[in-house]
Amino acid sequence: MAFIKMESEDVKIEEAFRVKQEDDEEQTDDKSYIRITISKRTFNVPKGLQVCFFTDSVCWDIEHYFPNAQCWVHPDTTLVRSVQQHVKHFEKLHNYTIVILHIGTNDISSGASSSTVVQRMKTLISRISQVNSHILYFAISAILPRAKDDSTVKTTIKQCNSLLHYWSTHTRHILFLKTKKTFLKNGKIIPNLYKHDGLHLNQEGKQKLFSYFQSFLWHFCRFSSRARRT
């Protein structure tokens, strides 16, 4: 097994994506694809895969970290609202794409149960897939715990992430990103990664989250977050 190390500015993360070392450079017979194994799941990924982020306000300013990606950030949105109002974004994509979804916090805050949130996520992914057949993969980022959440909300978040993880492992084109672990130490929330309101990430928290995305995307599809030279 190999550990993937990646640095972003002053932030260093060490993330185990459970990738077999021998698969790192292995390709299929078709040289336009890369074969990659993550958590015992093997994917044949097209070279040059386009990356798209679809998020809520937790990922504000993400476009500055990923200038080569298509980034749609909708503050205060929910999964339901995204289905109703924002799926149309995906009509604009014309290349094979992986979509990173970081959304669902507001659904839980509004009182939705974990099973309801998961069903809403399934509906959103289904609608996006119907709009654009070029989307090959979805990566669901774990719903992050927040310092100001009460015990009921924290329990719902834990249950929701568990259900999303289980569903993704049984769905061929969906991955689950364990971003939640980056914000916990010994099972407790790291408070200095959040703003004073205890709800939104501060600059250090954003760098932690975005560095996780960078590491995953580099390993999954060799995607570079560096700006293209003109």
C-alpha positions in Angstrom: 0.0 0.0 0.0 1.2 3.5 -0.7 0.7 6.7 1.2 0.2 9.8 -0.9 2.0 13.0 0.4 1.1 16.4 -1.0 1.9 19.9 0.1 -0.2 23.0 -0.5 1.6 26.2 0.5 2.4 25.7 4.2 -0.1 22.9 4.7 1.1 19.3 4.5 -1.3 16.4 4.4 -0.6 12.7 4.4 -3.5 10.8 3.0 -3.8 7.1 2.6 -5.9 6.4 -0.5 -5.0 2.7 -0.3 -3.5 2.6 -3.7 -1.4 -0.3 -4.8 2.0 0.9 -5.8 2.2 -1.4 -8.8 -1.0 0.2 -10.2 0.4 3.7 -10.0 1.6 3.8 -13.6 -0.3 0.8 -15.0 -2.5 1.5 -18.0 -5.1 -0.4 -19.9 -4.5 -1.5 -23.5 -6.1 1.7 -24.5 -3.3 4.3 -23.9 -5.8 7.1 -23.4 -6.9 5.6 -20.1 -5.1 5.1 -16.7 -6.0 2.2 -14.4 -6.1 3.3 -10.8 -7.0 1.3 -7.7 -8.4 3.0 -4.6 -9.7 1.2 -1.6 -9.7 -2.1 -3.5 -11.8 -0.6 -6.3 -10.3 -0.3 -9.8 -11.2 2.5 -12.2 -10.2 3.0 -15.8 -9.9 6.8 -15.9 -9.6 8.7 -19.2 -6.6 11.0 -19.4 -7.5 14.7 -19.3 -10.6 14.1 -17.2 -12.4 17.4 -16.6 -13.0 18.3 -12.9 -16.1 20.1 -11.6 -16.9 21.2 -8.1 -20.5 21.6 -7.0 -20.6 23.0 -3.4 -22.1 25.2 -0.8 -20.5 28.1 1.1 -18.0 25.8 2.9 -16.0 25.8 -0.3 -16.1 29.6 -0.9 -13.1 30.8 -3.0 -12.4 27.2 -4.2 -11.9 28.6 -7.7 -8.7 30.3 -6.6 -7.3 26.9 -5.5 -8.5 25.0 -8.6 -8.2 27.4 -11.6 -8.2 24.5 -14.0 -11.6 23.2 -12.7 -15.2 24.3 -13.2 -16.4 25.5 -9.8 -20.0 26.2 -8.9 -20.5 27.5 -5.3 -24.0 28.2 -4.0 -24.1 29.6 -0.5 -26.9 28.3 1.7 -28.1 25.9 -0.9 -29.6 22.5 -0.1 -29.7 19.3 -2.0 -33.4 19.9 -2.9 -32.7 23.4 -4.1 -29.8 22.2 -6.1 -32.0 19.8 -7.9 -34.6 22.4 -8.6 -32.3 25.4 -9.6 -28.7 24.4 -10.3 -28.6 21.2 -12.2 -28.7 23.2 -15.4 -25.1 24.1 -14.9 -24.1 20.7 -16.1 -25.5 21.2 -19.5 -22.4 23.3 -20.2 -20.0 20.4 -19.8 -18.8 18.7 -23.0 -15.9 16.5 -21.9 -15.6 13.5 -19.7 -15.9 14.8 -16.2 -15.7 13.9 -12.5 -18.0 15.9 -10.2 -16.9 16.6 -6.6 -20.0 17.2 -4.5 -19.7 19.0 -1.1 -23.2 19.7 -0.1 -25.8 18.6 2.4 -24.9 20.5 5.6 -27.9 22.8 5.3 -30.2 19.8 4.7 -29.2 18.4 8.0 -29.3 21.8 9.8 -32.9 22.1 8.6 -33.8 18.9 10.5 -33.7 16.3 7.7 -32.9 12.8 8.8 -29.8 11.0 7.5 -31.8 8.7 5.3 -33.6 11.7 3.8 -30.3 13.4 3.1 -28.9 10.3 1.4 -32.1 10.0 -0.8 -31.8 13.6 -1.8 -28.1 13.1 -2.7 -29.2 10.1 -4.9 -31.8 12.3 -6.6 -29.3 15.0 -7.3 -26.8 12.6 -8.8 -29.5 11.0 -10.9 -30.7 14.3 -12.2 -27.1 15.5 -13.1 -26.5 12.2 -14.9 -29.7 12.7 -16.9 -28.7 16.2 -17.9 -25.2 15.2 -19.1 -24.0 11.7 -20.1 -20.3 12.9 -20.2 -20.1 12.8 -16.4 -18.3 9.5 -15.6 -17.7 9.8 -11.9 -19.1 11.5 -8.8 -17.0 12.0 -5.6 -19.1 12.8 -2.5 -17.2 14.7 0.1 -18.2 13.8 3.7 -20.5 16.3 5.5 -18.2 18.1 7.9 -19.0 18.3 11.6 -19.2 21.9 13.0 -18.2 23.2 16.4 -21.6 24.8 16.9 -23.7 21.8 16.1 -25.6 20.1 18.9 -25.4 16.5 19.7 -28.4 15.6 17.6 -27.0 17.2 14.5 -23.6 15.6 15.1 -25.2 12.2 15.3 -27.1 12.8 12.1 -23.9 13.9 10.3 -22.2 10.7 11.4 -25.1 8.5 10.3 -25.4 10.3 7.0 -21.7 9.9 6.2 -21.9 6.2 7.1 -24.8 5.7 4.7 -23.2 7.7 1.9 -20.0 5.7 2.3 -21.9 2.4 2.2 -23.9 3.4 -0.8 -20.8 4.6 -2.7 -18.9 1.4 -2.2 -21.8 -0.5 -3.9 -22.2 2.0 -6.8 -19.7 1.7 -9.7 -19.2 5.3 -10.6 -19.4 7.0 -7.1 -16.6 7.5 -4.6 -16.8 8.7 -1.0 -14.2 11.1 0.2 -13.4 10.9 4.0 -12.8 14.6 4.4 -14.4 14.6 7.8 -11.3 12.9 9.3 -9.2 16.0 8.4 -11.2 18.0 10.9 -11.1 15.6 13.8 -8.5 14.7 16.3 -9.1 11.8 18.7 -12.7 11.9 17.6 -13.2 15.6 18.5 -13.6 18.6 16.2 -10.5 20.7 15.8 -11.9 24.2 16.6 -9.0 26.3 15.2 -10.0 25.2 11.7 -13.3 27.1 12.0 -14.2 30.8 12.2 -15.5 32.3 15.4 -19.0 31.4 14.5 -18.1 27.7 14.7 -19.9 27.1 11.4 -17.6 28.2 8.5 -14.1 27.2 7.8 -11.3 29.7 8.3 -8.4 30.0 5.9 -6.5 27.1 7.5 -9.6 24.9 7.4 -10.1 25.6 3.7 -6.5 24.8 3.0 -7.0 21.5 4.8 -10.1 20.6 2.8 -8.8 21.8 -0.5 -5.5 20.0 0.0 -7.4 16.8 0.5 -9.2 17.4 -2.8 -5.8 18.1 -4.5 -4.3 14.9 -3.3 -7.3 12.8 -4.3 -7.6 14.3 -7.8 -3.9 14.0 -8.5 -4.0 10.4 -7.7 -7.3 9.6 -9.3 -6.9 11.3 -12.6 -3.5 13.2 -12.5 -5.3 16.5 -12.3 -3.1 19.4 -11.5 -4.6 22.4 -9.5 -1.9 24.7 -10.8 -2.9 27.4 -13.2 -2.3 26.8 -16.9 0.4 28.8 -18.5 -0.7 31.2 -21.2 
